């Protein structure tokens, strides 16, 4: 399992790309509450659901920090996003 510091660092790398989202401010609530893993998971979900343009490397790095259950949940959406950007 990823550490809180790894999750927070990945979150902070991806978060600037989400400023375009209507719920951008709400994405920070999890991090502010000390829930780094869930904040990262929700951020990845928002990126994939809203087709936010994010560089592939930090997105894949962040995805690699997820627990297997969450990876399984997001895998299909991630594959679709990656197929569109390559």
C-alpha positions as CSV (number, residue, x, y, z in Angstrom):
1,X,0.0,0.0,0.0
2,X,1.2,3.5,-0.8
3,X,2.2,5.8,1.9
4,X,0.4,9.0,2.7
5,X,3.3,11.1,1.5
6,X,3.4,9.2,-1.8
7,X,-0.3,9.7,-2.3
8,X,-0.1,13.4,-1.4
9,X,2.8,14.0,-3.8
10,X,0.9,12.3,-6.6
11,X,-2.2,14.3,-5.8
12,X,-0.3,17.5,-5.9
13,X,1.3,16.6,-9.3
14,X,-2.1,15.9,-10.8
15,X,-4.3,18.5,-9.1
16,X,-3.4,21.5,-11.2
17,X,-4.8,19.8,-14.3
18,X,-8.2,19.7,-12.6
19,X,-8.7,23.4,-12.1
20,X,-11.0,23.3,-15.2
21,X,-13.5,21.1,-13.4
22,X,-16.6,22.5,-11.8
23,X,-15.9,20.5,-8.6
24,X,-12.2,21.4,-8.5
25,X,-12.5,23.0,-5.0
26,X,-14.3,19.9,-3.6
27,X,-11.4,17.7,-4.7
28,X,-9.2,19.2,-2.0
29,X,-11.5,18.2,0.9
30,X,-10.1,14.7,1.3
31,X,-6.5,16.0,1.4
32,X,-7.5,18.7,3.9
33,X,-9.1,16.0,6.1
34,X,-5.9,13.9,6.1
35,X,-7.3,11.3,3.7
36,X,-4.4,11.4,1.2
37,X,-5.2,8.0,-0.4
38,X,-8.9,8.7,-0.9
39,X,-8.2,12.2,-2.2
40,X,-5.9,10.7,-4.8
41,X,-8.4,8.0,-5.7
42,X,-11.2,10.6,-6.1
43,X,-8.9,12.8,-8.1
44,X,-8.1,10.0,-10.5
45,X,-11.8,9.2,-10.8
46,X,-12.5,12.8,-11.6
47,X,-9.8,12.9,-14.2
48,X,-11.1,9.8,-16.0
49,X,-14.8,10.7,-15.7
50,X,-14.3,14.2,-17.1
51,X,-11.6,13.3,-19.6
52,X,-9.2,15.8,-18.2
53,X,-6.0,16.2,-20.2
54,X,-3.2,15.0,-18.0
55,X,0.4,13.9,-19.0
56,X,0.5,10.1,-19.2
57,X,3.5,9.6,-16.9
58,X,2.1,11.3,-13.7
59,X,-1.3,9.7,-14.3
60,X,0.2,6.2,-14.5
61,X,2.5,6.8,-11.5
62,X,-0.5,7.8,-9.5
63,X,-2.5,4.9,-10.8
64,X,0.3,2.6,-9.6
65,X,-0.3,3.8,-6.0
66,X,-3.8,2.6,-5.9
67,X,-4.9,-0.6,-4.2
68,X,-5.8,-3.5,-6.5
69,X,-9.5,-3.1,-5.9
70,X,-9.4,0.6,-7.1
71,X,-7.1,-0.3,-10.0
72,X,-9.7,-2.8,-11.1
73,X,-12.4,-0.2,-10.8
74,X,-10.6,2.4,-12.9
75,X,-8.7,0.2,-15.3
76,X,-11.2,0.3,-18.2
77,X,-11.6,4.0,-18.0
78,X,-7.8,4.5,-17.9
79,X,-7.3,2.2,-20.9
80,X,-9.9,4.3,-22.9
81,X,-8.1,7.5,-21.9
82,X,-4.7,6.2,-22.8
83,X,-6.0,4.9,-26.2
84,X,-7.3,8.4,-27.0
85,X,-4.0,10.1,-26.2
86,X,-1.7,7.8,-28.1
